Amino acid sequence: MNITDKTSSEKLEFDSQEVEEWFESEDVEDAPKSAPSSEELLSEKYSKSQLRIVRTTIDYSLYTLKQSLSDRNYINLSPGYQRRNRWDIRKKSQLIESFLMNIPVPPIFLFEKDYNQYEVMDGRQRLEAINSYLNNIFLLEGLEFWKELEGLMFDELPMTIQRGLLRRTLSAIVLLAETSQIDEPETDVRMALFKRLNTGGVQLNPQELRNALYPGKFNDMLIRIARSELFTRVWGIPPKTPDEEENPSQSLIKSTLYKTMADCELVLRFFAIKETILSNLRGSLRRLLDQCMLRHQDDTAENINAQEEHFTVCLNKLFKTFDHRPFVLPAANKPSRPLYDALMVATSLNDAFDPIPHKAQILTRLNDKLANSHTYDILVGRDNTIEAIKKRVQLAEEILLGETK
């Protein structure tokens, strides 16, 4: 079997464990960091690394929250800022039922990014459930104690229950950082806080953190590309539908790449790895991905459009070169992320070269490399250090161009 053999009846699927390993592998450095050599150095690091955080607690009534959430300049609940594995209506309804029963609900965490302007660090799903129910967006379902209220919107509740619900409170722990950095200049206080807040149950993964911390046109572009027809087809993700923001299909909700935002990270890797090679950047891949997001956060619309077009051109070239199944390994029958990184960046670095007329030769060279255990490990191995990725891209250039770089 070679790289273009088709088994179209089988779906391209990635399980949660596989994607979690993707994220974990980003922290690997090319060389281990040296440990502090003395107690004095440890003490110095401790004194420099303390986050100076002002903490206050506010008890919001649900009535006050409803008013506050209507003003995005106060608490912003913009869709681009939230994780994708959202609560379903049953879980939202049970939160409302908890308030009706006066059961304590865990506090939310807010970060005061400017005077009286807040980012939600933890508790976004709870706030969205409260906001949408009080604004009559969904009907209660799956209740356990208040079954009499099944199928009712907020405005349909008896007036006594409406007033009682609006009087319930939700605590908010408000954090304000007096310092924007800690020991290392690249460290973002919000990133450190986001990583360690886990009261909501499921900790944000690295790409969800980036989505939260680096909003802007560049982040919007990553999301847009990840939902494009070509990209979803290549990675076996359900295609975009007009109403998926409010009513995503069950197949989309179950897609591991989509719900973990690993699809967006795949797009980001293209830009970060290319820039790492061109500028000889150093560090763990996770840090380089973070820095790429920060570096492009304020890009102009013109620059964003050019980057989006370049990505699409590269992907389209490989899509046609490999008969609509680029990056697919025969044994797994699904795309390989290392092979994707290598071929996409190699194509970008040689953007004047059109691989499509040379598809037969390129396919032969790729199959030869995959048949050799040494070059196979370089192309699709687990090593995720920057040096390993550079070797991977160099080998991919040899496959595309038919010459030794």
Phi, psi and omega per residue, in radians:
M1 nan 2.367 3.106
N2 -1.952 -3.090 -2.949
I3 -1.155 -0.358 -3.085
T4 -1.777 0.040 3.084
D5 -1.014 2.376 -3.026
K6 -1.886 2.279 2.973
T7 -2.243 1.195 -2.965
S8 -1.141 -0.295 -3.139
S9 -1.272 -0.332 3.132
E10 -1.611 2.459 -3.117
K11 -1.502 2.610 3.046
L12 -1.483 1.813 -3.056
E13 -2.210 2.508 3.081
F14 -2.140 2.295 -3.140
D15 -1.567 2.928 -3.048
S16 -1.095 -0.681 -3.139
Q17 -1.092 -0.705 3.136
E18 -1.097 -0.795 -3.128
V19 -1.210 -0.646 3.091
E20 -1.062 -0.669 3.089
E21 -1.158 -0.583 3.053
W22 -0.993 -0.889 -3.092
F23 -1.120 -0.723 -3.106
E24 -1.117 -0.586 -3.072
S25 -1.250 -0.194 -3.109
E26 -1.223 -0.361 -3.037
D27 -1.438 -0.100 -3.069
V28 -1.248 2.292 3.116
E29 -1.779 2.801 3.088
D30 -1.179 -0.602 3.116
A31 -2.381 2.435 -3.127
P32 -1.146 2.556 3.105
K33 -1.315 2.464 3.116
S34 -1.355 2.500 -3.128
A35 -1.408 2.664 3.070
P36 -1.008 2.468 -2.998
S37 -1.621 -0.107 -3.097
S38 -2.678 2.842 3.089
E39 -1.096 -0.553 3.137
E40 -1.120 -0.743 3.122
L41 -1.167 -0.665 3.087
L42 -1.083 -0.753 3.136
S43 -1.126 -0.667 3.130
E44 -1.143 -0.750 3.112
K45 -1.091 -0.712 -3.141
Y46 -1.077 -0.751 -3.098
S47 -1.190 -0.540 -3.113
K48 -1.463 -0.374 -2.972
S49 -1.706 0.119 -3.120
Q50 -1.342 2.200 3.069
L51 -1.374 2.174 3.103
R52 -1.606 1.764 -3.028
I53 -2.050 2.225 2.993
V54 -1.583 2.258 -3.067
R55 -2.158 2.237 3.031
T56 -2.307 2.828 3.125
T57 -2.155 2.334 3.112
I58 -2.172 2.335 3.034
D59 -1.739 1.931 3.126
Y60 -1.643 2.270 2.910
S61 -1.271 2.697 3.118
L62 -1.102 -0.495 3.068
Y63 -1.103 -0.794 3.137
T64 -1.160 -0.696 3.125
L65 -1.071 -0.706 3.141
K66 -1.032 -0.769 3.129
Q67 -1.173 -0.714 -3.082
S68 -1.168 -0.699 -3.091
L69 -1.271 -0.265 3.087
S70 -1.334 -0.242 -3.130
D71 -1.918 1.810 -3.083
R72 -1.172 -0.304 3.079
N73 -1.336 -0.188 3.131
Y74 -1.740 -1.137 3.002
I75 -2.194 2.001 -3.034
N76 -1.594 2.118 3.088
L77 -1.983 0.696 -3.091
S78 -1.103 2.466 -3.068
P79 -1.005 -0.588 -3.096
G80 -1.189 -0.157 -3.028
Y81 -1.719 -0.146 -2.993
Q82 -1.815 2.798 3.080
R83 -1.301 2.827 -3.014
R84 -1.545 -0.480 -3.108
N85 -1.393 1.343 -3.032
R86 -1.358 2.821 3.060
W87 -1.172 2.509 2.998
D88 -1.478 3.061 -3.058
I89 -1.106 -0.616 3.137
R90 -1.064 -0.788 -3.120
K91 -1.205 -0.664 3.076
K92 -1.085 -0.741 -3.117
S93 -1.106 -0.677 -3.128
Q94 -1.212 -0.503 3.024
L95 -1.144 -0.797 3.104
I96 -1.053 -0.684 3.110
E97 -1.112 -0.626 3.093
S98 -1.063 -0.731 3.084
F99 -1.121 -0.735 3.139
L100 -1.072 -0.605 -3.123
M101 -1.519 -0.016 -3.119
N102 1.094 0.593 3.066
I103 -1.484 2.290 -3.128
P104 -1.023 2.345 3.100
V105 -1.892 2.359 -3.113
P106 -0.962 2.573 -3.120
P107 -1.204 2.728 3.002
I108 -1.657 2.821 3.076
F109 -2.021 2.237 3.082
L110 -2.039 2.533 3.054
F111 -1.961 2.138 -3.128
E112 -1.451 1.693 -3.080
K113 -1.387 -0.411 3.060
D114 -2.653 2.978 -3.076
Y115 -1.003 2.083 3.095
N116 1.052 0.454 3.036
Q117 -2.221 2.236 -2.942
Y118 -2.180 2.515 2.920
E119 -1.835 2.470 3.109
V120 -1.501 2.020 3.141
M121 -1.583 -0.537 3.115
D122 -2.716 2.294 3.122
G123 1.993 0.220 -3.094
R124 -1.077 -0.697 -3.131
Q125 -1.106 -0.685 3.119
R126 -1.134 -0.769 3.137
L127 -1.124 -0.696 3.126
E128 -1.130 -0.702 3.133
A129 -1.111 -0.771 3.126
I130 -1.098 -0.854 -3.085
N131 -1.077 -0.788 -3.080
S132 -1.229 -0.625 -3.140
Y133 -1.240 -0.770 -3.120
L134 -1.148 -0.337 3.084
N135 -1.782 0.301 3.008
N136 1.067 0.732 -3.138
I137 -1.536 -0.505 -3.120
F138 -2.459 2.801 3.090
L139 -1.663 2.529 3.101
L140 -1.162 2.387 3.061
E141 -2.643 2.690 3.111
G142 1.287 0.417 3.135
L143 -1.270 2.623 -3.113
E144 -1.861 -0.620 -3.100
F145 -1.831 -0.767 -3.098
W146 -1.683 1.000 -3.117
K147 -1.104 -0.396 3.127
E148 -1.131 -0.327 -3.080
L149 -1.702 0.066 3.125
E150 -0.960 2.360 3.048
G151 1.420 0.145 -3.102
L152 -1.831 2.417 2.936
M153 -1.433 3.004 -3.095
F154 -1.028 -0.815 -3.091
D155 -1.164 -0.238 3.141
E156 -1.628 -0.117 3.094
L157 -1.219 2.640 3.009
P158 -0.971 2.512 -3.032
M159 -0.994 -0.658 3.126
T160 -1.054 -0.729 -3.129
I161 -1.255 -0.647 3.063
Q162 -0.998 -0.879 -3.109
R163 -1.108 -0.706 3.127
G164 -1.104 -0.713 3.140
L165 -1.136 -0.740 -3.124
L166 -1.154 -0.354 3.124
R167 -1.463 -0.297 3.132
R168 -1.106 2.712 -3.059
T169 -2.130 2.686 3.036
L170 -2.260 2.202 -3.123
S171 -1.397 2.461 3.063
A172 -2.161 2.192 3.017
I173 -1.628 2.027 -3.065
V174 -1.747 2.200 -3.123
L175 -1.965 2.363 3.068
L176 -2.290 2.068 -3.122
A177 -1.482 2.173 3.055
E178 -1.351 -0.356 3.068
T179 -2.094 2.508 3.123
S180 -1.628 -0.197 -3.126
Q181 -2.391 2.765 2.973
I182 -1.992 -2.524 -2.967
D183 -0.929 -0.806 -3.068
E184 -1.726 2.395 -3.042
P185 -1.085 -0.424 -3.121
E186 -1.443 -0.137 -3.032
T187 -1.399 2.186 3.112
D188 -1.709 2.204 -3.121
V189 -1.015 -0.718 -3.133
R190 -1.091 -0.654 3.107
M191 -1.100 -0.772 3.138
A192 -1.075 -0.724 -3.137
L193 -1.208 -0.782 3.139
F194 -1.010 -0.752 -3.080
K195 -1.083 -0.538 -2.972
R196 -1.818 -0.133 3.069
L197 -1.508 2.158 -3.040
N198 -2.460 0.484 -3.065
T199 -1.272 -0.340 -3.096
G200 -1.398 -0.130 3.047
G201 1.961 -0.841 -3.090
V202 -2.076 2.068 -3.083
Q203 -1.258 2.505 3.112
L204 -1.143 2.399 3.062
N205 -1.482 3.007 -3.040
P206 -0.969 -0.706 -3.115
Q207 -1.302 -0.580 3.047
E208 -1.116 -0.633 3.064
L209 -1.097 -0.801 3.140
R210 -1.109 -0.711 3.107
N211 -1.042 -0.634 -3.136
A212 -1.341 -0.676 -2.965
L213 -1.617 -0.372 -3.057
Y214 -2.188 0.988 3.105
P215 -1.169 2.723 3.132
G216 2.597 -3.051 -3.066
K217 -1.125 -0.600 3.137
F218 -1.162 -0.810 3.104
N219 -1.092 -0.704 3.088
D220 -1.047 -0.652 3.136
M221 -1.142 -0.730 3.117
L222 -1.008 -0.793 -3.131
I223 -1.140 -0.712 -3.109
R224 -1.136 -0.794 3.121
I225 -1.094 -0.725 -3.104
A226 -1.103 -0.388 3.115
R227 -1.834 0.187 3.124
S228 -1.274 2.743 -3.086
E229 -1.067 -0.751 -3.088
L230 -1.166 -0.809 -3.080
F231 -1.144 -0.781 -3.123
T232 -1.135 -0.592 3.110
R233 -1.169 -0.756 -3.130
V234 -1.090 -0.709 -3.031
W235 -1.736 0.110 3.060
G236 1.181 0.566 3.115
I237 -1.701 2.420 3.110
P238 -0.926 2.409 -3.066
P239 -1.182 2.817 -3.122
K240 -1.194 2.439 3.054
T241 -2.106 2.702 -3.034
P242 -1.018 -0.591 -3.038
D243 -1.919 0.414 -3.012
E244 -1.211 -0.370 3.093
E245 -1.102 -0.719 -3.115
E246 -1.673 -0.490 -3.046
N247 -2.438 1.201 -3.131
P248 -1.188 2.561 3.125
S249 -1.229 2.763 3.112
Q250 -1.099 -0.627 3.125
S251 -1.138 -0.618 3.109
L252 -1.241 -0.753 3.125
I253 -1.040 -0.608 -3.101
K254 -1.452 -0.203 -3.123
S255 -1.209 2.026 -3.092
T256 -1.085 -0.746 -3.134
L257 -1.081 -0.684 -3.126
Y258 -1.254 -0.926 -2.989
K259 -1.209 -0.370 3.097
T260 -1.675 -0.019 -3.050
M261 1.096 0.330 3.053
A262 -1.125 -0.461 3.077
D263 -1.094 -0.738 3.115
C264 -1.159 -0.643 3.113
E265 -1.175 -0.595 3.074
L266 -1.022 -0.714 3.097
V267 -1.167 -0.786 -3.136
L268 -1.038 -0.691 -3.117
R269 -0.990 -0.657 3.136
F270 -0.991 -0.871 -3.096
F271 -1.242 -0.732 -3.081
A272 -1.184 -0.755 -3.113
I273 -1.200 -0.716 3.107
K274 -1.043 -0.804 -3.120
E275 -1.211 -0.571 3.090
T276 -1.100 -0.735 3.129
I277 -1.219 -0.799 -3.096
L278 -1.156 -0.606 -3.076
S279 -1.847 0.079 3.136
N280 0.914 0.865 -3.141
L281 -1.344 2.748 -3.097
R282 -2.211 2.861 3.078
G283 2.118 3.137 3.081
S284 -1.229 2.726 3.126
L285 -1.075 -0.648 3.140
R286 -1.043 -0.783 3.135
R287 -1.144 -0.691 -3.139
L288 -1.158 -0.621 3.053
L289 -1.154 -0.757 3.097
D290 -1.042 -0.813 -3.087
Q291 -1.154 -0.586 3.094
C292 -1.103 -0.751 3.099
M293 -1.065 -0.785 -3.125
L294 -1.144 -0.720 -3.086
R295 -1.093 -0.603 -3.056
H296 -1.802 0.123 -3.038
Q297 -1.036 -0.592 -3.087
D298 -1.886 0.419 3.120
D299 -1.049 2.631 3.087
T300 -1.305 2.800 3.109
A301 -1.058 -0.643 3.136
E302 -1.094 -0.770 3.132
N303 -1.156 -0.720 3.126
I304 -1.070 -0.789 -3.135
N305 -1.072 -0.684 3.139
A306 -1.161 -0.716 3.128
Q307 -1.158 -0.726 3.136
E308 -1.096 -0.753 3.135
E309 -1.121 -0.711 -3.124
H310 -1.110 -0.780 3.111
F311 -1.028 -0.822 -3.082
T312 -1.117 -0.688 3.110
V313 -1.098 -0.787 -3.137
C314 -1.088 -0.804 -3.123
L315 -1.128 -0.696 -3.123
N316 -1.149 -0.673 3.082
K317 -1.026 -0.822 -3.106
L318 -1.256 -0.583 3.097
F319 -1.032 -0.751 -3.132
K320 -1.367 -0.625 -3.132
T321 -1.099 -0.677 -3.087
F322 -1.839 0.583 3.020
D323 0.879 0.845 3.030
H324 1.250 0.164 3.113
R325 -2.334 1.046 3.120
P326 -1.248 2.634 3.023
F327 1.238 0.056 -3.068
V328 -1.495 2.192 3.057
L329 -1.608 2.369 -3.059
P330 -1.009 -0.769 -3.047
A331 -1.106 -0.677 -3.089
A332 -1.601 -0.390 -3.069
N333 0.966 0.666 3.041
K334 -2.713 2.808 -3.070
P335 -1.094 2.555 3.046
S336 -1.716 2.196 -3.141
R337 -1.125 -0.786 3.101
P338 -1.038 -0.698 3.126
L339 -1.171 -0.650 3.055
Y340 -1.045 -0.888 3.120
D341 -0.928 -0.867 -3.026
A342 -1.125 -0.891 -3.066
L343 -1.229 -0.663 3.140
M344 -1.146 -0.828 -3.111
V345 -1.215 -0.670 3.094
A346 -1.075 -0.692 3.095
T347 -1.134 -0.697 3.132
S348 -1.138 -0.740 -3.106
L349 -1.216 -0.281 3.114
N350 -2.200 0.937 -2.960
D351 -1.181 -0.282 3.100
A352 -1.384 -0.259 -3.097
F353 -1.531 2.288 3.085
D354 -1.801 1.915 -3.075
P355 -1.346 -0.292 -2.987
I356 -1.033 -0.784 3.125
P357 -1.137 -0.290 -3.074
H358 -1.905 0.397 -2.987
K359 -1.040 -0.678 -3.106
A360 -1.129 -0.792 3.132
Q361 -1.146 -0.712 -3.134
I362 -1.110 -0.731 3.137
L363 -1.114 -0.715 3.106
T364 -1.090 -0.777 -3.134
R365 -1.136 -0.697 3.132
L366 -1.137 -0.779 3.136
N367 -1.108 -0.615 3.084
D368 -1.119 -0.757 -3.137
K369 -1.162 -0.654 3.139
L370 -1.255 -0.404 3.126
A371 -1.408 -0.280 3.135
N372 -1.668 2.183 -3.024
S373 -1.070 -0.642 -3.115
H374 -1.192 -0.906 -3.116
T375 -1.256 -0.474 3.036
Y376 -1.055 -0.815 -3.141
D377 -1.089 -0.617 3.106
I378 -1.167 -0.770 -3.050
L379 -1.279 -0.739 -2.998
V380 -2.278 0.296 -3.140
G381 -1.261 3.048 -3.072
R382 -1.461 -0.235 -3.095
D383 -1.072 2.144 -3.044
N384 -2.103 0.359 3.051
T385 -1.284 2.836 -3.130
I386 -1.115 -0.688 3.129
E387 -1.109 -0.687 3.115
A388 -1.151 -0.684 3.133
I389 -1.172 -0.673 3.095
K390 -1.073 -0.741 3.108
K391 -1.119 -0.649 3.139
R392 -1.102 -0.778 -3.140
V393 -1.168 -0.700 3.129
Q394 -1.082 -0.732 3.118
L395 -1.153 -0.653 3.104
A396 -1.134 -0.614 3.062
E397 -1.098 -0.685 3.100
E398 -1.121 -0.671 3.131
I399 -1.149 -0.747 -3.115
L400 -1.244 -0.792 -2.989
L401 -1.604 -0.321 3.127
G402 1.285 0.549 3.132
E403 -2.597 2.792 3.115
T404 -1.488 2.151 -3.107
K405 -1.354 nan nan
